[in-house]
């Protein structure tokens, strides 16, 4: 891949946004699971 040097500045930011979205999705899923477990008592 020779596009590493030709890649514009949105490359690292896109990776950061993707990782942040994955983290947010994981947190939402975990909170939803905990909420369901808490309500099922």
N, C-alpha and C positions, 0 to 999 in steps of 0.2 A: 504494500500500500504506500504509494508515493504521495498521497494526498494529505499526509500528516502536516507537511509544511505549508501546503496550499489551502488547508482548511481555515475558514474564517474564524472569527472570535466566538461564534455561536457553538463551536464544537464542545469545548469544556463546559460551557453553560448548559448545553443540551444534556450532557452526561449528568451534570449536577441536578438538573430539573427531573430527569428520569429517575435518578436514585432517590430524590426527595419524594417523588410520586409513589415509588415503591414503598418507601418507609411509611408514608401517610396511609397507604392502602393497608399495609400490615397492621398499623396501629388501629385503624378503623375496624378491621376484622377482629383483632384481639379484644377491643372494647365491646364490640357487638357480641362476641362469644361470652365474655364475662357478664354482660348485661342479661343475656338469655339464661345463663346458669343461675344468676342471682334471682331472676324472676320465676324460675321453675321451682323454687323451694315450696 
